[in-house]
Amino acid sequence: MPRNKMSSSRIVLSPVASDRVITKFSPAYHPDGTPYSKVNFHPKVKAACSENRTGRVGLKITKAVLVGDVSVGKTSLVNRFCHDVFDREYKATIGVDFEVEKFSVLSVPITLQIWDTAGQERFKCIAASYYRGAQIVIVTFDLTDEESLHHTTKWMEEATSSADNPVKFLVGTKKDLLAPAAYTDVEQRALKYSKKMGAEYWATSSKTGENVQDFFFRAMCLSFDDTLLKELEVSSVSSRQIGTIQVQKSSTDLFEKKKTNCCA
């Protein structure tokens, strides 16, 4: 069999799995449970992606941190999304764990780094050091545990204190354990909390996988759109500044030239 020859046009194989390709903007879980009105990628973002003008966005890592009380299901949520598994046995996170997932958003490769923090009080000082620079903050609570919902406001304050205007989520776990009527009651209270903290609300089940992938896709869409828009604004400002400097320099050169001619 003949060897494959390298062609003049370089072929780059994407390391992104087929189930990590995002081509459409993921909708919110509840229409009344989100402060983010976006239903599609910004026109500037779509144009930049189609014209390959994304700058260094494709080289960047999107950082997401998960916080919440002990045993609310943070690790199970991550494991269901990253490995499509569910472990019935509870294993406490020691300090901080993290997973890395590669995405393709509008054909732009980008990496999501998920930091899963411990909920125990003795690990808070360790976990807090990982909040800095997070673009996505995910506060989790157990839909069957009312007290864990009450604690979410404090978790959100702590996690966002070192972050620069991140995309915020309030995620309820273990939805499979609630009957429809009981869930509806909890949802109404959760929506009040999400509105208070300016976060988008989601209800998930790591056991069944319900809404898990949809949630992470939504988080990536919001973060990617926001990141690329900021990148484009910075590029636009830099271009205008460079253009202004060139015009000013040209005007100065012209003045000096006229002055020289007059003196001659």
C-alpha positions as CSV (number, residue, x, y, z in Angstrom):
1,M,0.0,0.0,0.0
2,P,1.5,3.4,-1.0
3,R,2.3,5.9,1.7
4,N,0.1,8.9,2.1
5,K,1.9,12.0,0.7
6,M,1.7,15.4,2.2
7,S,-0.1,17.8,-0.1
8,S,0.7,21.5,-0.5
9,S,-2.5,22.3,1.4
10,R,-2.0,21.3,5.0
11,I,-4.7,19.0,6.5
12,V,-5.4,19.5,10.2
13,L,-7.4,16.8,11.9
14,S,-9.7,18.1,14.6
15,P,-9.3,16.4,18.0
16,V,-12.9,17.4,18.9
17,A,-15.3,14.6,19.3
18,S,-18.5,14.6,17.3
19,D,-20.6,15.1,20.4
20,R,-18.7,18.3,21.3
21,V,-19.5,20.2,18.1
22,I,-21.7,23.2,18.6
23,T,-23.2,24.8,15.5
24,K,-26.4,26.4,17.0
25,F,-26.9,28.5,20.1
26,S,-28.4,26.4,22.9
27,P,-31.5,27.8,24.5
28,A,-32.1,28.5,28.2
29,Y,-33.7,25.8,30.3
30,H,-36.5,28.0,31.6
31,P,-37.7,31.2,29.9
32,D,-38.2,32.9,33.2
33,G,-35.1,31.6,34.8
34,T,-32.3,33.5,33.0
35,P,-30.9,37.0,32.9
36,Y,-29.3,36.3,29.5
37,S,-31.6,37.2,26.6
38,K,-29.4,35.7,23.9
39,V,-31.0,33.2,21.6
40,N,-28.4,33.2,18.9
41,F,-24.7,34.0,18.4
42,H,-24.1,37.7,17.8
43,P,-23.9,38.6,14.1
44,K,-20.3,39.9,14.6
45,V,-19.4,36.6,16.1
46,K,-20.9,34.5,13.3
47,A,-19.2,36.7,10.7
48,A,-15.8,36.5,12.4
49,C,-16.0,32.7,12.7
50,S,-17.1,32.3,9.0
51,E,-14.3,34.6,7.9
52,N,-11.7,33.1,10.3
53,R,-11.2,36.4,12.2
54,T,-11.3,34.9,15.7
55,G,-7.9,36.1,16.8
56,R,-6.6,34.1,19.8
57,V,-10.0,32.9,21.0
58,G,-9.4,29.4,19.6
59,L,-6.2,29.2,21.6
60,K,-7.8,30.1,24.9
61,I,-9.2,28.0,27.7
62,T,-12.6,28.7,29.1
63,K,-12.5,28.1,32.8
64,A,-15.6,26.9,34.7
65,V,-15.8,26.3,38.4
66,L,-18.4,24.3,40.3
67,V,-19.3,25.1,43.9
68,G,-21.9,24.0,46.3
69,D,-22.6,22.1,49.5
70,V,-21.2,18.7,50.3
71,S,-22.8,15.7,48.4
72,V,-25.1,17.8,46.2
73,G,-23.8,16.1,43.1
74,K,-21.1,18.3,41.6
75,T,-18.7,15.4,40.7
76,S,-21.6,13.3,39.4
77,L,-22.6,16.2,37.1
78,V,-19.1,16.5,35.7
79,N,-18.6,12.7,35.3
80,R,-21.9,12.3,33.5
81,F,-20.9,15.0,31.0
82,C,-17.3,14.2,30.6
83,H,-17.4,10.4,30.8
84,D,-21.1,9.5,30.5
85,V,-21.0,7.5,33.7
86,F,-22.9,7.6,37.0
87,D,-21.5,6.2,40.2
88,R,-24.1,5.5,42.9
89,E,-21.4,5.5,45.7
90,Y,-20.6,8.9,47.1
91,K,-16.9,9.8,47.1
92,A,-16.0,13.2,48.6
93,T,-13.8,15.5,46.5
94,I,-10.5,16.3,48.2
95,G,-9.6,19.9,47.5
96,V,-10.2,20.4,43.8
97,D,-10.5,18.1,40.7
98,F,-10.6,19.2,37.1
99,E,-11.6,17.8,33.7
100,V,-10.7,19.1,30.2
101,E,-13.1,19.0,27.3
102,K,-12.4,20.1,23.7
103,F,-15.2,21.8,21.8
104,S,-15.7,23.2,18.3
105,V,-18.0,26.2,18.4
106,L,-18.9,27.5,15.0
107,S,-15.9,25.6,13.7
108,V,-13.6,27.4,16.2
109,P,-11.7,24.9,18.5
110,I,-11.8,25.9,22.2
111,T,-11.1,24.1,25.4
112,L,-13.3,24.0,28.5
113,Q,-11.6,23.4,31.8
114,I,-14.0,22.3,34.5
115,W,-12.9,22.8,38.1
116,D,-14.8,20.6,40.6
117,T,-14.3,22.0,44.1
118,A,-14.9,20.3,47.4
119,G,-17.9,21.4,49.5
120,Q,-16.4,20.7,52.9
121,E,-15.6,23.7,55.0
122,R,-12.0,22.7,55.7
123,F,-11.3,22.8,51.9
124,K,-12.8,26.2,51.2
125,C,-9.5,28.1,51.5
126,I,-8.0,25.7,48.9
127,A,-10.9,25.9,46.5
128,A,-11.2,29.7,46.7
129,S,-7.8,30.1,45.1
130,Y,-9.2,28.4,41.9
131,Y,-12.1,30.9,41.5
132,R,-9.8,33.6,40.0
133,G,-10.3,34.0,36.2
134,A,-13.4,31.9,35.9
135,Q,-15.5,32.7,32.9
136,I,-18.3,30.4,34.0
137,V,-19.5,30.0,37.6
138,I,-21.8,27.1,38.4
139,V,-23.5,26.9,41.8
140,T,-25.1,23.6,42.4
141,F,-27.7,22.4,44.9
142,D,-29.7,19.3,45.6
143,L,-33.3,19.6,44.5
144,T,-34.3,17.3,47.4
145,D,-32.4,19.3,50.0
146,E,-33.9,22.7,50.8
147,E,-31.0,23.7,52.9
148,S,-28.5,23.4,50.1
149,L,-30.6,25.8,48.1
150,H,-30.5,28.4,50.9
151,H,-26.7,28.2,50.8
152,T,-26.4,29.0,47.1
153,T,-26.4,32.8,47.5
154,K,-23.3,32.6,49.7
155,W,-21.6,30.2,47.3
156,M,-22.2,32.5,44.4
157,E,-20.8,35.5,46.3
158,E,-17.7,33.7,47.2
159,A,-17.1,32.2,43.7
160,T,-17.7,35.4,41.8
161,S,-15.6,37.7,44.1
162,S,-12.4,36.8,42.2
163,A,-14.0,36.4,38.8
164,D,-14.4,39.2,36.2
165,N,-18.1,39.3,35.2
166,P,-18.5,35.5,34.6
167,V,-21.6,33.8,33.2
168,K,-23.5,32.6,36.2
169,F,-25.6,29.4,36.7
170,L,-27.7,27.9,39.4
171,V,-28.0,24.2,38.8
172,G,-30.3,21.9,40.7
173,T,-29.3,18.2,40.7
174,K,-31.0,14.8,41.3
175,K,-34.2,15.8,39.4
176,D,-35.0,12.1,39.0
177,L,-35.7,11.8,42.7
178,L,-38.6,14.2,42.7
179,A,-42.2,13.6,41.5
180,P,-43.4,16.2,39.0
181,A,-45.6,18.0,41.6
182,A,-42.8,18.1,44.1
183,Y,-40.3,19.4,41.5
184,T,-42.7,22.2,40.5
185,D,-42.8,23.5,44.0
186,V,-39.0,23.4,44.4
187,E,-38.6,25.1,41.0
188,Q,-40.5,28.1,42.0
189,R,-38.3,28.7,44.9
190,A,-35.2,28.1,42.9
191,L,-36.2,30.6,40.3
192,K,-36.5,33.2,43.0
193,Y,-32.9,32.5,44.1
194,S,-31.6,32.5,40.5
195,K,-33.2,35.9,39.9
196,K,-31.8,37.3,43.1
197,M,-28.2,36.3,42.2
198,G,-28.5,37.1,38.5
199,A,-27.9,33.5,37.4
200,E,-29.5,31.2,34.9
201,Y,-31.4,28.3,36.4
202,W,-31.2,24.6,35.3
203,A,-32.5,21.3,36.7
204,T,-30.5,18.2,35.9
205,S,-30.2,14.5,36.7
206,S,-26.7,12.9,36.6
207,K,-28.3,9.5,37.0
208,T,-30.4,9.7,33.8
209,G,-28.4,12.4,32.0
210,E,-31.4,14.7,31.8
211,N,-30.4,18.2,30.7
212,V,-26.7,17.6,31.5
213,Q,-25.3,18.0,27.9
214,D,-27.8,20.8,27.1
215,F,-26.6,22.7,30.2
216,F,-22.9,22.5,29.4
217,F,-23.6,23.4,25.7
218,R,-25.5,26.5,26.8
219,A,-22.7,27.5,29.2
220,M,-20.2,27.2,26.3
221,C,-22.4,29.2,23.9
222,L,-22.8,32.1,26.3
223,S,-19.2,32.1,27.3
224,F,-17.9,31.8,23.7
225,D,-20.1,34.5,22.4
226,D,-19.1,36.9,25.2
227,T,-15.4,36.1,24.9
228,L,-15.2,36.6,21.1
229,L,-17.3,39.8,21.2
230,K,-14.7,41.2,23.7
231,E,-11.9,40.1,21.5
232,L,-13.4,41.8,18.5
233,E,-14.0,45.0,20.4
234,V,-10.3,45.1,21.5
235,S,-9.2,44.4,17.9
236,S,-11.4,47.2,16.6
237,V,-10.1,49.7,19.1
238,S,-6.5,48.8,18.4
239,S,-7.1,49.2,14.6
240,R,-8.7,52.6,15.1
241,Q,-5.8,53.7,17.3
242,I,-3.2,52.5,14.8
243,G,-5.1,54.3,12.0
244,T,-5.2,57.5,14.0
245,I,-1.4,57.4,14.7
246,Q,-0.7,56.9,11.0
247,V,-2.9,59.9,10.0
248,Q,-1.2,62.1,12.6
249,K,2.3,61.0,11.4
250,S,1.4,61.7,7.8
251,S,0.1,65.2,8.7
252,T,3.3,66.0,10.6
253,D,5.5,64.8,7.8
254,L,3.6,67.0,5.3
255,F,4.0,70.0,7.5
256,E,7.8,69.4,7.9
257,K,8.1,69.0,4.2
258,K,6.4,72.3,3.5
259,K,8.5,74.1,6.1
260,T,11.7,72.7,4.5
261,N,10.6,73.9,1.0
262,C,9.8,77.4,2.3
263,C,13.2,77.7,4.0
264,A,14.9,76.6,0.9
